[in-house]
Amino acid sequence: RDGGPPILVGAAVGPRMLTATADWADGWMPILTPALDLDGDVAQLRRAFAEAGRDPDSLLVTAMNAPHDPSGLHDLFRRGVQHGALTVWAEDPDDIRRALDGFADVRSDYLGTD
């Protein structure tokens, strides 16, 4: 896959998902919900990578529906997430623009830049 994009599996954690991800994918893309056990699921994936002879530190995790605040993003990183996708749920163009402007503020606050 030289030069190609990373392959992420977007699925609930279970035996087939763990095997598939460890065998041929680069990582996982969960949708953050209150029911998700992010810490436990990341730990299971790291173990699956190790059992497949892969470096657990190479596991990529991109969290969909990431928090819209710097402390929440820092918390995700601390928990093994490398990328957070900020989600716009609005359909109205004005609401979408406001959400995107808010994301720009979150990015500035997260990175400590203006």
Contacts in CASP RR format, 6 or more apart in sequence:
PFRMAT RR
TARGET T0000
AUTHOR 0000-0000-0000
METHOD contacts of the structure
MODEL  1
RDGGPPILVGAAVGPRMLTATADWADGWMPILTPALDLDGDVAQLRRAFA
EAGRDPDSLLVTAMNAPHDPSGLHDLFRRGVQHGALTVWAEDPDDIRRAL
DGFADVRSDYLGTD
1 7 0 8 1.000
6 26 0 8 1.000
6 27 0 8 1.000
6 60 0 8 1.000
7 24 0 8 1.000
7 25 0 8 1.000
7 26 0 8 1.000
7 27 0 8 1.000
8 25 0 8 1.000
8 26 0 8 1.000
8 27 0 8 1.000
8 28 0 8 1.000
8 29 0 8 1.000
8 60 0 8 1.000
8 62 0 8 1.000
9 17 0 8 1.000
9 20 0 8 1.000
9 21 0 8 1.000
9 25 0 8 1.000
9 27 0 8 1.000
9 28 0 8 1.000
9 29 0 8 1.000
10 28 0 8 1.000
10 29 0 8 1.000
10 30 0 8 1.000
11 17 0 8 1.000
11 28 0 8 1.000
13 28 0 8 1.000
13 41 0 8 1.000
13 44 0 8 1.000
13 45 0 8 1.000
18 44 0 8 1.000
18 45 0 8 1.000
18 48 0 8 1.000
19 48 0 8 1.000
21 27 0 8 1.000
21 28 0 8 1.000
21 45 0 8 1.000
21 48 0 8 1.000
22 45 0 8 1.000
22 48 0 8 1.000
22 49 0 8 1.000
22 51 0 8 1.000
22 52 0 8 1.000
22 54 0 8 1.000
23 52 0 8 1.000
26 58 0 8 1.000
26 59 0 8 1.000
26 60 0 8 1.000
27 45 0 8 1.000
27 59 0 8 1.000
27 60 0 8 1.000
27 61 0 8 1.000
27 62 0 8 1.000
28 41 0 8 1.000
28 42 0 8 1.000
28 45 0 8 1.000
28 59 0 8 1.000
28 60 0 8 1.000
28 61 0 8 1.000
28 62 0 8 1.000
29 61 0 8 1.000
29 62 0 8 1.000
29 63 0 8 1.000
29 64 0 8 1.000
30 36 0 8 1.000
30 38 0 8 1.000
30 41 0 8 1.000
30 61 0 8 1.000
30 63 0 8 1.000
30 64 0 8 1.000
31 64 0 8 1.000
31 65 0 8 1.000
32 38 0 8 1.000
32 63 0 8 1.000
32 64 0 8 1.000
32 65 0 8 1.000
32 66 0 8 1.000
32 67 0 8 1.000
33 65 0 8 1.000
38 63 0 8 1.000
38 76 0 8 1.000
38 79 0 8 1.000
38 81 0 8 1.000
39 79 0 8 1.000
42 59 0 8 1.000
42 61 0 8 1.000
42 79 0 8 1.000
42 80 0 8 1.000
42 81 0 8 1.000
45 59 0 8 1.000
45 61 0 8 1.000
46 56 0 8 1.000
46 59 0 8 1.000
47 56 0 8 1.000
49 55 0 8 1.000
49 56 0 8 1.000
49 58 0 8 1.000
49 59 0 8 1.000
50 56 0 8 1.000
60 82 0 8 1.000
60 83 0 8 1.000
61 80 0 8 1.000
61 81 0 8 1.000
61 82 0 8 1.000
61 83 0 8 1.000
62 81 0 8 1.000
62 82 0 8 1.000
62 83 0 8 1.000
62 84 0 8 1.000
62 85 0 8 1.000
63 76 0 8 1.000
63 81 0 8 1.000
63 83 0 8 1.000
63 84 0 8 1.000
63 85 0 8 1.000
64 84 0 8 1.000
64 85 0 8 1.000
64 87 0 8 1.000
65 85 0 8 1.000
65 87 0 8 1.000
66 72 0 8 1.000
66 73 0 8 1.000
66 76 0 8 1.000
66 81 0 8 1.000
66 84 0 8 1.000
66 85 0 8 1.000
66 86 0 8 1.000
66 87 0 8 1.000
67 73 0 8 1.000
67 75 0 8 1.000
67 76 0 8 1.000
68 86 0 8 1.000
68 102 0 8 1.000
68 103 0 8 1.000
68 106 0 8 1.000
69 106 0 8 1.000
69 109 0 8 1.000
70 106 0 8 1.000
70 109 0 8 1.000
70 110 0 8 1.000
73 84 0 8 1.000
73 106 0 8 1.000
73 110 0 8 1.000
74 110 0 8 1.000
76 84 0 8 1.000
86 103 0 8 1.000
86 106 0 8 1.000
88 96 0 8 1.000
88 99 0 8 1.000
88 100 0 8 1.000
90 96 0 8 1.000
90 98 0 8 1.000
90 99 0 8 1.000
108 114 0 8 1.000
END
